[in-house]
């Protein structure tokens, strides 16, 4: 790969995830402070991204991939998205804000698949080259958090404007990215329904259900952790929450080794135990005598996410085999970040409202709910998942 192409692709990934990290992490706090949003309204706003995840495969698979060059549609989506991110800062009504975020999410989510397509289209050895490109996305997310806190924007509407500027930049940059022509009609379905054959394998079906259920605890973290830390009076929250992405980047390096050494079941179990421990830390930690528990819960994000979702993608690929691996990954994403996160975001919002007394969140009670759910999923997984260390294609 030529250095110029590598630079362009790295910048694309950096901006792609900088945009996401700039508005997504602090949205709950913004809604709570500036829109006086309830927990249910915050949960609904976060569900917009899940709804977009469900719908975006249709757009990418049935329209974008067939008729348009990927870099051009990427540019158009980000240019329109920049305008919507700015609009989100000038509305004062929760309903209007929700529809703006939903519309924006419908535009943003397809850009993840499009950016991956552009990157893979330039690679001669994706297995070696893609991680070096994709890591700039993690750097972008982390830098967004660092800038938000260093500029004192944790509770400011300027986070959306920062994301809008980055989106505008990527929209312009997209038109000078390497050409990725339309693929034309594909034999694969948009939702990866070819992979439904995997459900004939009992172990994979048990895992698939567990993956959807574990998205409920995940939704509590994305929707309410930033609100929680700001409520406690923690400083530089966005920066400190970026420790979770640093942890994610470090733990992902251990995934290939551990996947082969201890097997998929133990890895997935470690991930679920980490979810339980994280929420217990949040429930009983405080800013004075037990702040280490709060930091511990943040840093555990690497284990929570990598040991379940990254390992889950690897497990899915091994079970599917070469023929249907792309369809299987699409189905897994649709079920987790789509269906699972939609259920989780709505449920977490209702839970936050249920444990609110005179406008004050009862955080210990709130955080114990996802902890109990993670315990239930863990028990279910231990009892029914029996995959052998040597994974056989379904």
Order of alpha helices (4+ residues) and beta strands (2+ residues): alpha-alpha-alpha-alpha-alpha-alpha-alpha-alpha-alpha-alpha-alpha-alpha-alpha-alpha-alpha-beta-beta-alpha
